[in-house]
Every structure is written in C-alpha cells, then in structure tokens.
C-alpha cells in the first residue's frame, strides 16, 4: 500500500499566479508549479534558508524538501529555456495560520462572510483593503459580526488572512485576476462588483438574495497575471474545493 503524502506547510499564497513570455507565439501548454514547490523556491532562493531550515518551516523531512525543490527547479528551467507559460496551482499543502489565528472559530453550521470594509461601506479595491468586516450566518441569519484589521496588503497575504480566519465567502467591489485566483485556491467563494452598505450586503448574501457581478475587475489591476487534500484547479466565482487545514 503506498505511503500517504504528508501535507507540506506553506507560509502564504503568492501575489502573482501566472507568467508568460512576451514573445510567445500561439497557445502553448503551461508548466504547473504547485504551491509546495513554489514555497521551496521562496524559502531557499528568495529568503536564503538552508534546506534544513526550509524543512522545519514546511514541517517535512529535509529529503522531502530536496525532492520538491529539484522538481520545482526542473520546471523553472523548462519555462526559461523553452519559453513556456508558468502557472502556480494546487499541490499537497496546508496554509500556516499565522494571520487570523486569533479570530474565534466557527461551528460547522456557520457560514463566515467577509466584506472589504471602510466606514460602513464596501471598500472597492480588494488588494488595498485595510479592514474586513466578518459576519457569521446561521440558517440565513447574521448571528455575529466583527471588524478586523488586515496585517498588510497584497492579494496572497489577504487571501491567506481570510483562509486562516475561516472565511467561506467574500463580498467586495473590484478585484483583479490574481486575487481571484488566490481566493479560489483558498476555497473562498467570491461575490464581486458589489457596492453600498456592508451590513446590507452581508444580510443579503446570508438570505440568498445578493446581486453581484462575476465579471467585476479593478481598473488598476487590469491585465494582471497574478487535514490533507490534493488541491485541484477549481478557479472561478462562487465555487470552492477541498483544503488541507
């Protein structure tokens, strides 16, 4: 019987999820770099950690880090030498809950809704939001609410914050493609293109009557390429998939 794969711990989601050569001709198959492979590149090549330190950060053996890193470097070599598009997606990992870990846990019947928040209104630029308002809904009724400060900006950091906070759905205004991919990877359902009162929008979502625009996108983000389960590639609005948490 094959040995089960051990989940690799990652520190957060990337801000940019896809890359393509400027002079690429025609449609070419993308090289897929998994999130755990991305993490070894980040820790070893960007942060300068040793393989032993990287192994401790990811919660795996050093030999496992070596294997993951070798696979990642081989893929990056193909991208550079052959001029192939690169996409970051999936893998066998769990998100390290460094942000959002002090937010109370929720019961199994609760849906936790996050809204980009500023002075009672829905803040219109996800990547720059400084606060979320969190709502817990049970059987279509809001039962608890809390305003929380984010620990920084950036799509990957914000998506990681929401995932660690146990958020199931996000209501926001405009949002770039990189942020959409980060939220989909986190398993958070997205309801974009909403404006007005944050409280009213959360109540409407809880009741199943929220109107939103699945094609909403921040103008200044236009053109961006940005418990263990093997994560798939279910990127899209209003849908999520299994996680390792």
C-alpha positions, 0 to 999 in steps of 0.5 A: 500500500503506498505511503500517504503524502504528508501535507507540506506547510506553506507560509502564504499564497503568492501575489502573482499566479501566472507568467508568460513570455512576451514573445510567445507565439500561439497557445502553448501548454503551461508548466504547473508549479504547485504551491509546495514547490513554489514555497521551496523556491521562496524559502531557499532562493528568495529568503536564503534558508538552508534546506534544513531550515526550509524543512522545519518551516514546511514541517517535512523531512529535509529529503522531502524538501530536496525532492520538491525543490529539484522538481520545482527547479526542473520546471523553472528551467523548462519555462526559461529555456523553452519559453513556456507559460508558468502557472502556480496551482494546487499541490499537497499543502496546508496554509500556516495560520499565522494571520487570523489565528486569533479570530474565534472559530466557527461551528460547522453550521456557520457560514463566515462572510467577509466584506472589504470594509471602510466606514460602513461601506464596501471598500472597492479595491480588494488588494488595498483593503485595510479592514474586513468586516466578518459576519457569521450566518446561521440558517440565513441569519447574521448571528455575529459580526466583527471588524478586523484589521488586515496585517498588510496588503497584497492579494496572497497575504489577504487571501491567506488572512481570510483562509486562516480566519475561516472565511467561506465567502467574500463580498467586495467591489473590484478585484483583479485576476490574481486575487481571484485566483488566490481566493479560489485556491483558498476555497473562498467563494467570491461575490464581486462588483458589489457596492453600498452598505456592508451590513446590507450586503452581508444580510443579503448574501446570508438570505440568498438574495445578493446581486453581484457581478462575476465579471467585476475587475479593478481598473488598476489591476487590469491585465494582471497575471497574478487535514490533507487534500490534493488541491485541484484547479477549481478557479472561478466565482462562487465555487470552492474545493477541498483544503488541507487545514 
